[in-house]
């Protein structure tokens, strides 16, 4: 056997072994990478617009960022927004989308009368009754309690705007903050308050994990952003 043949006979198995070794390592690497790619894809999918966001197809789309109740002023601005497109520009309401993101000290707007009474919402969030100027004992921003002489009129109320297609959001961080606030005031335990709030949101109010994320998603979906003061 020649020196060349000897080198070849010993070298081929070695190269074959190394080939299998590196091939196996590459396969393991690919197998390890596949789940990570899938998880990343799923995360991106979850962070996309929700179904209700995809329904916002109006030509004119806006989201109001509302962090304080301001005695109902933001609701008046919502009505004015819809009225202006309709009356001044002749735009039918089907072509206008308005979303109002309620968070922070604005949460009283989306709570039922039962919660207002149970947790003294008017007192805790300094909402005055439009007639008596005392702390409100029911949701003065809801159609049931809205009056011509109150903080808002029926057509400026939550339900009045919902009838015109306005969507109201509240975030879980705000619910957590309200839970902590009311528990600190001695109005119950966190374990009692949080589920009560979740069960006591006005009909049609949409919960989102975090308002800052929802506002970002809505802007990515083509809604103009307006901070309501």
Secondary structure as a PSIPRED ss2 file (coil, helix, strand):
# PSIPRED VFORMAT (PSIPRED V4.0)

   1 X C   1.000  0.000  0.000
   2 X C   1.000  0.000  0.000
   3 X H   0.000  1.000  0.000
   4 X H   0.000  1.000  0.000
   5 X H   0.000  1.000  0.000
   6 X H   0.000  1.000  0.000
   7 X H   0.000  1.000  0.000
   8 X H   0.000  1.000  0.000
   9 X H   0.000  1.000  0.000
  10 X H   0.000  1.000  0.000
  11 X H   0.000  1.000  0.000
  12 X H   0.000  1.000  0.000
  13 X H   0.000  1.000  0.000
  14 X H   0.000  1.000  0.000
  15 X H   0.000  1.000  0.000
  16 X H   0.000  1.000  0.000
  17 X H   0.000  1.000  0.000
  18 X H   0.000  1.000  0.000
  19 X H   0.000  1.000  0.000
  20 X H   0.000  1.000  0.000
  21 X H   0.000  1.000  0.000
  22 X H   0.000  1.000  0.000
  23 X H   0.000  1.000  0.000
  24 X H   0.000  1.000  0.000
  25 X H   0.000  1.000  0.000
  26 X H   0.000  1.000  0.000
  27 X H   0.000  1.000  0.000
  28 X H   0.000  1.000  0.000
  29 X H   0.000  1.000  0.000
  30 X H   0.000  1.000  0.000
  31 X H   0.000  1.000  0.000
  32 X H   0.000  1.000  0.000
  33 X H   0.000  1.000  0.000
  34 X H   0.000  1.000  0.000
  35 X H   0.000  1.000  0.000
  36 X H   0.000  1.000  0.000
  37 X H   0.000  1.000  0.000
  38 X H   0.000  1.000  0.000
  39 X H   0.000  1.000  0.000
  40 X H   0.000  1.000  0.000
  41 X H   0.000  1.000  0.000
  42 X H   0.000  1.000  0.000
  43 X H   0.000  1.000  0.000
  44 X H   0.000  1.000  0.000
  45 X H   0.000  1.000  0.000
  46 X H   0.000  1.000  0.000
  47 X C   1.000  0.000  0.000
  48 X C   1.000  0.000  0.000
  49 X C   1.000  0.000  0.000
  50 X C   1.000  0.000  0.000
  51 X H   0.000  1.000  0.000
  52 X H   0.000  1.000  0.000
  53 X H   0.000  1.000  0.000
  54 X H   0.000  1.000  0.000
  55 X C   1.000  0.000  0.000
  56 X C   1.000  0.000  0.000
  57 X C   1.000  0.000  0.000
  58 X C   1.000  0.000  0.000
  59 X C   1.000  0.000  0.000
  60 X E   0.000  0.000  1.000
  61 X E   0.000  0.000  1.000
  62 X E   0.000  0.000  1.000
  63 X E   0.000  0.000  1.000
  64 X E   0.000  0.000  1.000
  65 X E   0.000  0.000  1.000
  66 X E   0.000  0.000  1.000
  67 X E   0.000  0.000  1.000
  68 X E   0.000  0.000  1.000
  69 X C   1.000  0.000  0.000
  70 X H   0.000  1.000  0.000
  71 X H   0.000  1.000  0.000
  72 X H   0.000  1.000  0.000
  73 X H   0.000  1.000  0.000
  74 X H   0.000  1.000  0.000
  75 X H   0.000  1.000  0.000
  76 X H   0.000  1.000  0.000
  77 X H   0.000  1.000  0.000
  78 X H   0.000  1.000  0.000
  79 X H   0.000  1.000  0.000
  80 X H   0.000  1.000  0.000
  81 X H   0.000  1.000  0.000
  82 X H   0.000  1.000  0.000
  83 X H   0.000  1.000  0.000
  84 X H   0.000  1.000  0.000
  85 X H   0.000  1.000  0.000
  86 X H   0.000  1.000  0.000
  87 X H   0.000  1.000  0.000
  88 X H   0.000  1.000  0.000
  89 X C   1.000  0.000  0.000
  90 X C   1.000  0.000  0.000
  91 X C   1.000  0.000  0.000
  92 X C   1.000  0.000  0.000
  93 X H   0.000  1.000  0.000
  94 X H   0.000  1.000  0.000
  95 X H   0.000  1.000  0.000
  96 X E   0.000  0.000  1.000
  97 X E   0.000  0.000  1.000
  98 X E   0.000  0.000  1.000
  99 X E   0.000  0.000  1.000
 100 X E   0.000  0.000  1.000
 101 X E   0.000  0.000  1.000
 102 X E   0.000  0.000  1.000
 103 X E   0.000  0.000  1.000
 104 X E   0.000  0.000  1.000
 105 X E   0.000  0.000  1.000
 106 X C   1.000  0.000  0.000
 107 X H   0.000  1.000  0.000
 108 X H   0.000  1.000  0.000
 109 X H   0.000  1.000  0.000
 110 X H   0.000  1.000  0.000
 111 X E   0.000  0.000  1.000
 112 X C   1.000  0.000  0.000
 113 X H   0.000  1.000  0.000
 114 X H   0.000  1.000  0.000
 115 X H   0.000  1.000  0.000
 116 X H   0.000  1.000  0.000
 117 X H   0.000  1.000  0.000
 118 X H   0.000  1.000  0.000
 119 X H   0.000  1.000  0.000
 120 X C   1.000  0.000  0.000
 121 X H   0.000  1.000  0.000
 122 X H   0.000  1.000  0.000
 123 X H   0.000  1.000  0.000
 124 X H   0.000  1.000  0.000
 125 X C   1.000  0.000  0.000
 126 X C   1.000  0.000  0.000
 127 X C   1.000  0.000  0.000
 128 X E   0.000  0.000  1.000
 129 X C   1.000  0.000  0.000
 130 X C   1.000  0.000  0.000
 131 X C   1.000  0.000  0.000
 132 X C   1.000  0.000  0.000
 133 X C   1.000  0.000  0.000
 134 X C   1.000  0.000  0.000
 135 X E   0.000  0.000  1.000
 136 X C   1.000  0.000  0.000
 137 X C   1.000  0.000  0.000
 138 X C   1.000  0.000  0.000
 139 X C   1.000  0.000  0.000
 140 X C   1.000  0.000  0.000
 141 X C   1.000  0.000  0.000
 142 X C   1.000  0.000  0.000
 143 X C   1.000  0.000  0.000
 144 X C   1.000  0.000  0.000
 145 X C   1.000  0.000  0.000
 146 X C   1.000  0.000  0.000
 147 X C   1.000  0.000  0.000
 148 X C   1.000  0.000  0.000
 149 X C   1.000  0.000  0.000
 150 X C   1.000  0.000  0.000
 151 X C   1.000  0.000  0.000
 152 X C   1.000  0.000  0.000
 153 X C   1.000  0.000  0.000
 154 X H   0.000  1.000  0.000
 155 X H   0.000  1.000  0.000
 156 X H   0.000  1.000  0.000
 157 X C   1.000  0.000  0.000
 158 X H   0.000  1.000  0.000
 159 X H   0.000  1.000  0.000
 160 X H   0.000  1.000  0.000
 161 X H   0.000  1.000  0.000
 162 X H   0.000  1.000  0.000
 163 X C   1.000  0.000  0.000
 164 X C   1.000  0.000  0.000
 165 X C   1.000  0.000  0.000
 166 X C   1.000  0.000  0.000
 167 X E   0.000  0.000  1.000
 168 X E   0.000  0.000  1.000
 169 X E   0.000  0.000  1.000
 170 X E   0.000  0.000  1.000
 171 X E   0.000  0.000  1.000
 172 X H   0.000  1.000  0.000
 173 X H   0.000  1.000  0.000
 174 X H   0.000  1.000  0.000
 175 X H   0.000  1.000  0.000
 176 X H   0.000  1.000  0.000
 177 X H   0.000  1.000  0.000
 178 X H   0.000  1.000  0.000
 179 X H   0.000  1.000  0.000
 180 X H   0.000  1.000  0.000
 181 X H   0.000  1.000  0.000
 182 X H   0.000  1.000  0.000
 183 X H   0.000  1.000  0.000
 184 X H   0.000  1.000  0.000
 185 X C   1.000  0.000  0.000
 186 X C   1.000  0.000  0.000
 187 X C   1.000  0.000  0.000
 188 X C   1.000  0.000  0.000
 189 X C   1.000  0.000  0.000
 190 X H   0.000  1.000  0.000
 191 X H   0.000  1.000  0.000
 192 X H   0.000  1.000  0.000
 193 X H   0.000  1.000  0.000
 194 X H   0.000  1.000  0.000
 195 X H   0.000  1.000  0.000
 196 X H   0.000  1.000  0.000
 197 X H   0.000  1.000  0.000
 198 X H   0.000  1.000  0.000
 199 X H   0.000  1.000  0.000
 200 X C   1.000  0.000  0.000
 201 X E   0.000  0.000  1.000
 202 X C   1.000  0.000  0.000
 203 X C   1.000  0.000  0.000
 204 X C   1.000  0.000  0.000
 205 X C   1.000  0.000  0.000
 206 X E   0.000  0.000  1.000
 207 X E   0.000  0.000  1.000
 208 X E   0.000  0.000  1.000
 209 X C   1.000  0.000  0.000
 210 X C   1.000  0.000  0.000
 211 X H   0.000  1.000  0.000
 212 X H   0.000  1.000  0.000
 213 X H   0.000  1.000  0.000
 214 X H   0.000  1.000  0.000
 215 X H   0.000  1.000  0.000
 216 X H   0.000  1.000  0.000
 217 X H   0.000  1.000  0.000
 218 X H   0.000  1.000  0.000
 219 X H   0.000  1.000  0.000
 220 X H   0.000  1.000  0.000
 221 X C   1.000  0.000  0.000
 222 X C   1.000  0.000  0.000
 223 X C   1.000  0.000  0.000
 224 X E   0.000  0.000  1.000
 225 X E   0.000  0.000  1.000
 226 X E   0.000  0.000  1.000
 227 X E   0.000  0.000  1.000
 228 X C   1.000  0.000  0.000
 229 X C   1.000  0.000  0.000
